[in-house]
Amino acid sequence: MQKKPITKTQFDLLILAARVNKRMQKGTKEKLMCAYTLLYHTACRIDEIRLFTREDLQTLSNKGELVLPKERTKSKRARIIRASDKGREEIAKIAGSFDGFKSAKGGDMSKASFKRLLNTHIQAVLGEHYSSHSFRAGAATRLCEKGLLKAAQIHLGHANAATTLIYQRLSEKDLQNALNSVY
C-alpha cells in the first residue's frame, strides 16, 4: 500500500509527540524535531537531509535555496533545494544550534539508523501507513491539489513529471467536481 501523505496537522503532531515524550533523550528529541522540520519544509529525501550541515541550513534559511551537489542526491544530479518563506523561518530557528545528525559515537548517523529512528517514531505516532517518505508525498500532494504539477516536479527534483504524478491523489468528490465543470 502506498504511504499516506503528511499534512500540516500531522507534522505538528509529530513535533509535539517528540517534544513531550518524557522517556526520550534530549538528543533524540532534537534529531526528530530537526528532521521533521527539514523534511516538511524542503521535501528532501532522508538521505539528503542526513548529511546537512549548519552552513547548509543557514544558506537555506538566508537565501531560500540550497544547491545540493550530485554526490548527495539519489539521481546523481545536482539539485536545488527550496523552502517557502515560512519554511525559511522555521529552518532559521534550528540552524544556529544544528550540529548534524550524529550517532552516539559522534559520527554521522548511517542511512539505516536514521531511517529506522524516524520511521519508528512516525509510525508510533501516526500509524503504519506513514513513513519518512510521507513528507515528500505530502509536499507533492499539496502542490498537485493546487494544480501545480510542474512546481511539485521541480520541488521534489524529479526529472520526469510522470514520477511526480504518482503522488497525485484524486478523491471521488474531486473527480465528480472536475466532470461537472467540463460537462
C-alpha positions in Angstrom: 0.0 0.0 0.0 1.2 3.5 -0.9 2.1 5.6 2.2 -0.2 8.4 3.2 1.0 12.0 2.8 1.8 14.0 5.9 -0.2 17.2 6.3 0.5 20.2 8.5 -1.7 18.8 11.2 0.3 15.5 11.3 3.6 17.4 11.1 2.5 19.4 14.2 1.5 16.2 15.9 4.9 14.6 15.3 6.7 17.7 16.6 4.5 17.7 19.7 4.9 14.0 20.3 8.7 14.3 20.2 8.7 17.4 22.4 6.6 16.0 25.2 7.9 12.4 25.3 9.5 12.2 28.8 11.2 8.9 28.1 13.1 10.1 25.1 16.6 11.5 25.4 17.0 15.2 24.7 19.4 14.5 21.7 16.9 12.1 20.1 14.1 14.7 20.5 16.2 17.3 18.8 17.1 15.0 16.0 13.5 14.1 15.4 12.2 17.7 15.5 15.0 18.9 13.2 14.5 16.1 10.8 10.7 16.6 10.7 11.2 20.4 10.1 13.6 19.8 7.3 11.5 17.0 5.7 8.3 19.0 5.9 9.7 22.3 4.6 12.1 21.0 1.9 10.5 17.8 0.6 14.0 16.3 0.7 14.7 12.6 1.0 16.0 11.5 4.4 19.4 10.7 2.9 19.7 14.2 1.6 19.0 15.9 5.0 21.1 13.3 6.9 24.3 15.0 5.7 23.1 18.6 6.0 25.5 20.9 7.9 24.8 24.0 9.9 26.1 26.0 6.9 23.6 24.2 4.6 20.7 25.2 6.9 22.0 28.8 7.2 22.2 29.1 3.4 18.7 27.6 3.0 17.2 29.9 5.6 19.0 33.0 4.3 18.6 32.5 0.6 15.6 30.3 0.4 17.5 27.7 -1.6 20.5 25.4 -1.4 22.3 23.7 -4.2 22.8 20.1 -3.3 25.8 18.6 -5.2 25.2 15.5 -7.3 27.2 13.3 -4.8 24.4 14.0 -2.2 21.4 13.2 -4.4 19.6 10.0 -5.3 19.6 10.9 -9.0 23.3 11.8 -9.0 22.3 15.2 -10.5 22.8 18.4 -8.6 19.5 19.8 -7.5 18.3 23.0 -5.9 16.5 22.6 -2.5 14.0 25.3 -1.9 12.0 26.5 1.1 9.0 28.8 1.4 9.2 31.9 3.5 7.6 30.1 6.4 10.0 27.2 5.9 12.9 29.6 5.9 11.7 31.0 9.3 11.4 27.5 10.8 14.8 26.4 9.4 16.4 29.5 10.8 15.1 28.6 14.3 17.1 25.3 14.2 20.1 26.4 12.1 22.1 28.1 14.9 22.2 25.0 17.2 22.2 22.4 14.5 25.3 20.1 14.6 24.2 17.5 12.1 22.6 14.1 12.7 25.2 12.4 14.7 25.3 8.8 16.1 26.0 8.1 19.8 29.7 7.7 18.8 29.8 11.2 17.3 30.0 10.3 13.5 27.2 10.9 11.0 24.2 8.5 11.6 24.0 5.8 9.0 21.2 5.9 6.5 19.7 2.8 8.0 19.9 4.1 11.6 18.5 7.5 10.7 15.6 5.9 8.7 14.8 3.5 11.5 14.8 6.3 14.1 12.4 8.4 12.0 10.1 5.7 10.8 9.7 4.1 14.3 8.6 7.4 15.8 6.4 8.3 12.8 4.6 5.0 12.9 4.2 5.0 16.7 2.5 8.5 16.4 0.6 8.3 13.1 0.3 4.6 12.3 1.7 2.1 9.9 0.6 3.9 6.8 3.1 6.6 7.3 6.9 6.8 6.9 9.6 9.4 6.4 8.7 9.3 2.7 5.3 10.6 3.6 6.7 14.1 3.9 7.6 14.0 0.2 4.2 12.6 -0.6 2.6 15.4 1.4 4.6 18.1 -0.4 3.7 16.7 -3.8 0.0 16.3 -2.8 -0.3 19.8 -1.5 1.2 21.3 -4.7 -0.8 18.9 -7.0 -4.0 19.8 -5.2 -3.4 23.4 -6.2 -2.8 22.4 -9.8 0.9 23.0 -9.6 2.3 19.8 -11.1 5.3 21.4 -12.6 6.1 23.1 -9.2 5.8 19.7 -7.5 8.1 18.1 -10.1 10.8 20.8 -9.6 10.4 20.9 -5.8 10.8 17.1 -5.5 13.7 17.1 -8.0 12.0 14.7 -10.4 13.4 14.7 -14.0 10.1 13.3 -15.3 6.6 14.6 -14.5 5.3 11.0 -14.7 7.2 10.3 -11.5 5.5 13.2 -9.7 2.1 12.1 -10.9 2.5 9.0 -8.7 1.8 11.3 -5.8 -1.3 13.0 -7.2 -4.4 11.9 -5.3 -7.9 12.4 -6.6 -10.9 11.9 -4.3 -14.2 10.8 -5.7 -15.6 14.3 -4.8 -12.8 16.0 -6.8 -13.4 13.7 -9.8 -17.1 14.5 -9.7 -16.4 18.2 -9.4 -14.0 18.0 -12.4 -16.5 16.2 -14.5 -19.3 18.6 -13.6 -17.1 21.6 -14.5 -16.5 20.3 -18.1 -19.8 18.7 -19.0 
